[in-house]
Amino acid sequence: MCDVRTRKQPVVTTAPRIDIDLPAFWNDPYPVLAELRRDAPIAFIPQLGSTIFCRRDDIFISEKQIDIFSSHQPLGLMNKLMGHNMMRKDGDAHMSERATIFPAVSPKTVKSHWSMQFQAHADRIIDSLEPGRPIDFCKKFALPFSAECLKSITGLTSMRFEDMDAWSQAMIDGIANYAGVPEIEARCHAATAGIDAAIDDMVPVLSKQPDQSLLGVMLKAGMPMESIRANIKLAISGGQNEPRDAISGTVWALLTHPDQLAEVLAGQYPWMQVFEEYARWISPIGMSPRRIAKPWTIRDIDFETEDRIFFMFGSANRDEQYFERPDAFDLSRDASKSIAFGAGPHFCAGAWASRSMVADVGLPTIFRRLRNLRLVEGEAVRIGGWAFRGLLNLPVVWDATDR
């Protein structure tokens, strides 16, 4: 997750300095990342204020070396704005909090408990949509479905799904606020205050009757309230946009690759394979930051303590050494080397829930129930982002809604 400091960081690394056009990079980062993988796989990018790692092997290996590439970033905006969560901790401190939340998001819990709630949310939202009338699928299904599922998982069932999405986006913007824009920081503070109020609403309820939600299991385990608040905000900041963007993006990918969609509907490829290939092709979370904890050298490039690193997952997942024709959406490929959910001790704790939401429930329900789902002719689909990448709109229409 993008987490930067407002003060400018001195350039210490000996990595080659490469300038980029930041707006163009936001629109489509892949051409630049391909050039960097070929010519400068580790490069300092002044416009990002960080050294980026672009090849899969470098990222896969380095992410496991937590004594060098540390997630603990005490000066980072995430700590400042959201509190010190488990994502910004290493070693025993990280593993202890991860173990505490595991009962809420384990594969067993997801299968036996959350998947049924996910299905109920999906069916209810689809029932509310009118066939034959064009809609923006991002706003009308992917956004509320992801938010309603996240309300259930976090335990914050008293809040509105609109607030879940807005507050998630405000925190994402806040921790990526490079220039220290006051309005962006203010929106982030308003979002975290809203989340704190939602937590306060549910604490008395879940303290008396703990459930399997994140808030329920953390309260039952006696986790300090400061850490509970920080970890709930972490879950919201990352847990809303990734499945939201993966659902709408995968629907778009299939509708623009009708031959592959036909193969999926014929049972040639499972929905999980569809999701994994999309997450490789367009990684909803394309970057994860690290802090250099001690002097280190890799590929003859020297780093000093406090240098900032961005692991570019979106680049690793298009590494030509692992993926033939990496820029193509291809369900026949082996996507098992993808690191869309990270690697090592910081592998995404919500991966099982996300996979269930998208592959077990969201996608099969959409294509089973929305008859002749198709793109609206003449309306462009827009996509953007590099740290977080996803569709900005998805105009679709369908003929009838099956039960």
C-alpha positions as CSV (number, residue, x, y, z in Angstrom):
1,M,0.0,0.0,0.0
2,C,1.4,3.4,-1.0
3,D,2.7,5.1,2.1
4,V,4.9,8.2,1.7
5,R,6.3,10.9,3.9
6,T,5.6,14.6,3.3
7,R,9.2,15.7,3.8
8,K,11.5,15.2,0.9
9,Q,13.9,12.2,1.3
10,P,17.6,12.8,0.5
11,V,18.8,10.6,-2.4
12,V,21.3,8.2,-0.9
13,T,21.0,5.1,-3.1
14,T,23.4,4.6,-6.0
15,A,20.6,3.3,-8.2
16,P,20.4,5.0,-11.6
17,R,18.1,8.1,-11.6
18,I,15.3,7.7,-14.1
19,D,12.7,10.5,-14.7
20,I,9.1,9.6,-15.7
21,D,6.0,11.5,-16.8
22,L,3.9,11.0,-13.7
23,P,0.5,11.6,-15.3
24,A,1.3,9.3,-18.1
25,F,2.6,6.7,-15.6
26,W,-0.8,7.0,-13.8
27,N,-2.7,6.4,-17.0
28,D,-0.6,3.4,-18.1
29,P,2.5,2.4,-16.1
30,Y,3.3,-0.8,-18.1
31,P,5.4,0.6,-20.9
32,V,7.7,2.4,-18.5
33,L,7.9,-0.6,-16.2
34,A,8.8,-2.9,-19.2
35,E,11.7,-0.6,-20.1
36,L,12.9,-0.5,-16.5
37,R,12.8,-4.3,-16.2
38,R,15.0,-4.4,-19.3
39,D,17.4,-1.6,-18.7
40,A,17.2,-0.5,-15.1
41,P,15.3,-3.0,-13.0
42,I,16.3,-1.1,-9.8
43,A,16.0,2.6,-10.3
44,F,15.5,5.8,-8.4
45,I,12.4,7.7,-9.6
46,P,12.6,11.4,-8.5
47,Q,8.9,11.9,-9.3
48,L,8.0,9.1,-6.8
49,G,10.7,10.0,-4.3
50,S,11.7,6.4,-4.1
51,T,13.8,3.6,-5.6
52,I,11.6,1.0,-7.3
53,F,12.2,-2.7,-7.8
54,C,10.7,-4.0,-11.0
55,R,11.7,-7.6,-11.5
56,R,9.9,-10.4,-9.8
57,D,13.0,-12.2,-8.5
58,D,14.3,-9.1,-6.8
59,I,11.0,-8.4,-5.2
60,F,10.2,-12.0,-4.2
61,I,13.5,-12.4,-2.5
62,S,13.8,-9.0,-0.9
63,E,10.3,-9.0,0.5
64,K,11.3,-11.9,2.8
65,Q,14.4,-10.1,4.1
66,I,12.6,-8.1,6.7
67,D,15.8,-7.2,8.6
68,I,16.8,-5.2,5.6
69,F,13.6,-4.3,3.8
70,S,11.5,-3.3,6.7
71,S,7.8,-2.6,6.8
72,H,8.2,-0.6,10.0
73,Q,8.0,3.0,8.9
74,P,7.6,5.2,12.0
75,L,7.7,8.4,9.9
76,G,5.3,7.2,7.3
77,L,1.9,8.8,6.6
78,M,0.1,5.5,7.3
79,N,1.3,5.6,10.9
80,K,0.6,9.3,11.2
81,L,-2.9,9.2,9.8
82,M,-4.2,5.7,10.5
83,G,-2.3,4.5,13.5
84,H,0.4,1.8,13.9
85,N,-1.2,-1.3,12.3
86,M,0.2,-4.8,11.8
87,M,1.2,-4.0,8.2
88,R,3.7,-1.5,9.5
89,K,5.2,-4.0,12.0
90,D,7.8,-6.7,11.4
91,G,8.8,-9.9,13.2
92,D,7.0,-11.0,16.4
93,A,5.0,-7.8,16.6
94,H,3.5,-8.4,13.2
95,M,3.0,-12.2,13.6
96,S,1.3,-11.7,17.0
97,E,-1.4,-9.4,15.6
98,R,-1.7,-11.5,12.4
99,A,-2.4,-14.6,14.5
100,T,-5.0,-12.7,16.5
101,I,-7.0,-11.8,13.4
102,F,-6.5,-15.1,11.7
103,P,-9.7,-16.7,13.0
104,A,-11.8,-14.0,11.3
105,V,-10.2,-14.5,7.8
106,S,-8.9,-18.0,7.8
107,P,-9.8,-20.2,4.7
108,K,-12.1,-22.3,7.0
109,T,-14.0,-19.3,8.3
110,V,-14.3,-17.8,4.9
111,K,-15.8,-21.0,3.5
112,S,-18.0,-21.9,6.4
113,H,-19.2,-18.4,7.4
114,W,-18.4,-15.5,5.2
115,S,-19.2,-17.1,1.7
116,M,-22.9,-17.4,2.6
117,Q,-23.0,-13.8,3.6
118,F,-21.2,-12.7,0.4
119,Q,-23.7,-14.6,-1.7
120,A,-26.6,-12.9,0.1
121,H,-25.1,-9.5,-0.5
122,A,-24.5,-10.3,-4.2
123,D,-28.0,-11.5,-4.8
124,R,-29.7,-8.6,-3.0
125,I,-27.7,-6.0,-5.0
126,I,-28.4,-7.7,-8.3
127,D,-32.1,-8.0,-7.4
128,S,-32.1,-4.2,-7.0
129,L,-30.8,-3.6,-10.6
130,E,-33.0,-3.1,-13.5
131,P,-32.4,-5.1,-16.7
132,G,-32.3,-3.3,-20.1
133,R,-31.1,-0.1,-18.5
134,P,-27.4,0.9,-18.9
135,I,-25.5,1.3,-15.6
136,D,-22.0,1.9,-14.4
137,F,-21.2,-1.5,-13.0
138,C,-18.4,-0.2,-10.9
139,K,-20.7,2.1,-8.9
140,K,-23.9,0.0,-9.0
141,F,-22.5,-3.5,-8.2
142,A,-18.7,-3.7,-7.6
143,L,-18.6,-0.9,-5.1
144,P,-21.6,-1.8,-2.9
145,F,-20.9,-5.5,-3.0
146,S,-17.3,-5.0,-1.9
147,A,-18.4,-2.6,0.8
148,E,-21.2,-4.7,2.2
149,C,-18.9,-7.7,2.4
150,L,-16.3,-5.6,4.2
151,K,-18.9,-4.3,6.6
152,S,-19.6,-7.9,7.6
153,I,-16.0,-8.9,7.9
154,T,-14.9,-5.9,9.9
155,G,-18.0,-6.0,12.1
156,L,-19.0,-2.4,11.4
157,T,-22.4,-3.4,10.2
158,S,-24.0,-0.1,11.4
159,M,-22.3,2.0,8.8
160,R,-23.4,2.8,5.2
161,F,-21.7,1.1,2.3
162,E,-21.2,4.5,0.7
163,D,-19.2,5.6,3.7
164,M,-17.1,2.4,3.6
165,D,-16.0,3.2,0.1
166,A,-15.6,6.9,0.6
167,W,-13.6,6.5,3.8
168,S,-11.4,3.8,2.2
169,Q,-10.6,6.1,-0.7
170,A,-9.9,9.1,1.6
171,M,-7.4,7.0,3.6
172,I,-5.7,5.8,0.4
173,D,-5.5,9.4,-0.9
174,G,-4.2,10.5,2.5
175,I,-1.3,8.0,2.7
176,A,-0.3,8.8,-0.9
177,N,-0.4,12.6,-0.3
178,Y,3.0,13.4,-1.7
179,A,2.7,17.1,-1.6
180,G,1.0,17.4,1.8
181,V,-2.2,19.0,0.3
182,P,-4.2,20.1,3.3
183,E,-7.6,19.2,1.8
184,I,-6.5,15.6,1.2
185,E,-5.2,15.3,4.7
186,A,-8.4,16.8,6.1
187,R,-10.5,14.3,4.2
188,C,-8.4,11.5,5.6
189,H,-8.8,12.7,9.2
190,A,-12.5,13.0,8.6
191,A,-12.6,9.4,7.4
192,T,-10.6,8.0,10.3
193,A,-12.8,9.9,12.7
194,G,-15.9,8.4,11.0
195,I,-14.4,4.9,11.3
196,D,-13.6,5.5,15.0
197,A,-17.3,6.4,15.6
198,A,-18.4,3.3,13.7
199,I,-16.1,1.2,15.9
200,D,-17.5,2.9,19.0
201,D,-21.0,2.0,17.9
202,M,-20.2,-1.7,17.7
203,V,-17.8,-2.2,20.6
204,P,-20.6,-2.5,23.3
205,V,-22.4,-5.0,21.1
206,L,-19.5,-7.2,20.2
207,S,-17.9,-7.0,23.7
208,K,-21.0,-8.7,25.0
209,Q,-21.5,-11.1,22.1
210,P,-18.2,-11.5,20.1
211,D,-18.7,-12.8,16.6
212,Q,-16.3,-13.9,13.9
213,S,-15.7,-10.4,12.6
214,L,-12.3,-8.7,12.8
215,L,-13.6,-6.4,15.5
216,G,-15.2,-9.3,17.4
217,V,-12.1,-11.5,17.4
218,M,-9.8,-8.6,18.4
219,L,-12.0,-7.6,21.2
220,K,-12.2,-11.2,22.4
221,A,-8.4,-11.5,22.3
222,G,-8.0,-8.4,24.4
223,M,-6.0,-6.5,21.8
224,P,-5.4,-2.9,22.9
225,M,-8.0,-0.5,21.5
226,E,-5.3,1.6,19.8
227,S,-4.2,-1.5,17.8
228,I,-7.8,-2.5,17.1
229,R,-8.6,0.9,15.6
230,A,-5.4,0.9,13.5
231,N,-6.0,-2.6,12.1
232,I,-9.7,-2.0,11.3
233,K,-8.6,1.1,9.3
234,L,-6.0,-1.0,7.6
235,A,-8.6,-3.6,6.6
236,I,-10.9,-0.9,5.2
237,S,-8.1,1.0,3.3
238,G,-7.0,-2.1,1.4
239,G,-10.0,-4.4,1.7
240,Q,-12.5,-2.2,-0.2
241,N,-10.6,-1.1,-3.3
242,E,-9.0,-4.5,-4.2
243,P,-12.1,-6.7,-4.6
244,R,-14.1,-3.7,-5.9
245,D,-11.6,-3.1,-8.7
246,A,-10.9,-6.8,-9.3
247,I,-14.6,-7.6,-9.8
248,S,-15.3,-4.7,-12.3
249,G,-11.9,-5.3,-14.0
250,T,-12.4,-9.0,-14.5
251,V,-15.9,-8.4,-15.9
252,W,-14.4,-5.9,-18.3
253,A,-11.6,-8.3,-19.2
254,L,-14.0,-11.1,-20.0
255,L,-16.4,-8.9,-22.0
256,T,-13.5,-7.7,-24.1
257,H,-12.3,-11.3,-24.6
258,P,-15.5,-13.0,-25.7
259,D,-13.8,-16.2,-26.8
260,Q,-12.2,-16.7,-23.4
261,L,-15.6,-15.8,-21.7
262,A,-17.2,-18.6,-23.7
263,E,-14.6,-21.0,-22.6
264,V,-15.2,-20.1,-19.0
265,L,-18.9,-20.4,-19.3
266,A,-18.4,-23.8,-20.9
267,G,-16.4,-24.9,-17.8
268,Q,-13.0,-25.0,-19.4
269,Y,-11.5,-22.6,-16.8
270,P,-12.6,-22.3,-13.2
271,W,-13.5,-18.8,-11.9
272,M,-10.5,-18.8,-9.5
273,Q,-8.2,-19.1,-12.5
274,V,-10.0,-16.2,-14.1
275,F,-9.4,-14.1,-11.0
276,E,-5.8,-15.1,-10.6
277,E,-5.0,-14.2,-14.2
278,Y,-6.7,-10.8,-13.9
279,A,-4.9,-10.0,-10.7
280,R,-1.6,-10.9,-12.5
281,W,-2.5,-8.9,-15.6
282,I,-3.7,-5.8,-13.8
283,S,-2.7,-6.0,-10.2
284,P,-5.3,-3.9,-8.1
285,I,-2.6,-3.3,-5.6
286,G,0.5,-2.6,-7.7
287,M,3.0,-1.5,-5.1
288,S,4.2,-2.0,-1.5
289,P,6.7,0.3,0.2
290,R,9.6,-0.7,2.4
291,R,12.3,1.2,4.4
292,I,16.0,0.2,4.3
293,A,16.8,-0.8,7.9
294,K,20.6,-1.2,7.4
295,P,23.1,-0.6,4.7
296,W,22.7,-3.1,1.9
297,T,23.9,-3.9,-1.7
298,I,21.9,-5.6,-4.4
299,R,22.8,-5.7,-8.1
300,D,25.9,-3.6,-7.3
301,I,23.5,-0.8,-6.1
302,D,24.2,0.5,-2.6
303,F,21.5,1.5,-0.1
304,E,21.7,3.3,3.2
305,T,19.5,3.2,6.2
306,E,16.2,5.1,5.7
307,D,16.3,4.8,1.9
308,R,12.7,4.2,0.7
309,I,11.9,1.3,-1.6
310,F,8.8,0.5,-3.6
311,F,8.2,-3.1,-4.6
312,M,6.3,-2.9,-7.9
313,F,4.0,-5.9,-7.8
314,G,2.4,-4.7,-11.0
315,S,5.7,-4.9,-12.8
316,A,6.7,-8.3,-11.2
317,N,3.5,-9.8,-12.5
318,R,4.4,-8.9,-16.1
319,D,8.0,-10.1,-15.8
320,E,9.0,-11.6,-19.2
321,Q,11.2,-14.2,-17.4
322,Y,8.1,-15.8,-15.9
323,F,5.2,-14.9,-18.2
324,E,5.1,-15.3,-21.9
325,R,3.3,-12.4,-23.6
326,P,2.8,-10.8,-20.2
327,D,0.7,-7.9,-21.5
328,A,-2.0,-10.2,-22.7
329,F,-5.0,-11.4,-20.7
330,D,-4.7,-15.2,-21.2
331,L,-6.6,-17.7,-19.2
332,S,-4.5,-20.6,-20.5
333,R,-1.4,-19.4,-18.8
334,D,0.0,-20.6,-15.5
335,A,-0.4,-17.6,-13.2
336,S,1.0,-19.3,-10.1
337,K,4.1,-17.2,-10.1
338,S,2.0,-14.0,-9.7
339,I,2.7,-12.1,-6.5
340,A,-0.5,-10.0,-6.6
341,F,-1.0,-10.6,-2.9
342,G,2.6,-10.2,-2.0
343,A,5.1,-12.7,-0.7
344,G,6.7,-13.7,2.6
345,P,5.5,-12.7,6.1
346,H,3.4,-9.8,4.7
347,F,1.4,-11.9,2.3
348,C,-2.1,-10.3,2.3
349,A,-4.0,-11.6,5.3
350,G,-7.3,-11.0,3.5
351,A,-6.4,-13.0,0.4
352,W,-8.8,-15.9,1.1
353,A,-11.7,-13.5,1.7
354,S,-10.9,-11.6,-1.4
355,R,-10.7,-14.7,-3.5
356,S,-14.0,-15.9,-2.2
357,M,-15.7,-12.6,-2.8
358,V,-14.5,-12.4,-6.4
359,A,-14.0,-15.9,-7.7
360,D,-16.4,-18.0,-5.6
361,V,-19.3,-15.6,-5.4
362,G,-19.1,-12.3,-7.4
363,L,-18.1,-13.5,-10.9
364,P,-20.1,-16.6,-11.2
365,T,-23.2,-14.8,-9.8
366,I,-22.8,-12.0,-12.2
367,F,-22.5,-14.2,-15.3
368,R,-25.2,-16.6,-14.2
369,R,-27.8,-14.1,-13.4
370,L,-27.3,-11.2,-15.8
371,R,-28.4,-12.6,-19.2
372,N,-26.5,-11.3,-22.2
373,L,-24.3,-8.9,-20.2
374,R,-22.4,-6.6,-22.5
375,L,-20.6,-3.3,-22.8
376,V,-22.6,-0.2,-23.7
377,E,-21.6,0.7,-27.3
378,G,-20.0,4.1,-27.8
379,E,-19.0,4.6,-24.1
380,A,-15.3,4.5,-23.3
381,V,-14.1,2.5,-20.3
382,R,-11.5,4.4,-18.3
383,I,-8.7,2.8,-16.2
384,G,-6.0,4.4,-14.1
385,G,-3.5,4.2,-11.3
386,W,-0.1,2.6,-10.6
387,A,0.0,2.0,-6.8
388,F,-3.7,1.1,-6.9
389,R,-5.0,0.3,-10.4
390,G,-8.6,-0.2,-11.5
391,L,-11.5,0.7,-13.7
392,L,-13.0,4.2,-13.2
393,N,-16.2,3.2,-14.9
394,L,-17.8,0.2,-16.6
395,P,-20.9,1.0,-18.7
396,V,-22.9,-2.2,-19.2
397,V,-26.4,-3.4,-20.0
398,W,-28.2,-6.8,-19.9
399,D,-31.5,-8.2,-21.1
400,A,-32.9,-10.0,-18.1
401,T,-32.1,-11.0,-14.6
402,D,-32.3,-14.7,-13.9
403,R,-32.9,-16.1,-10.4
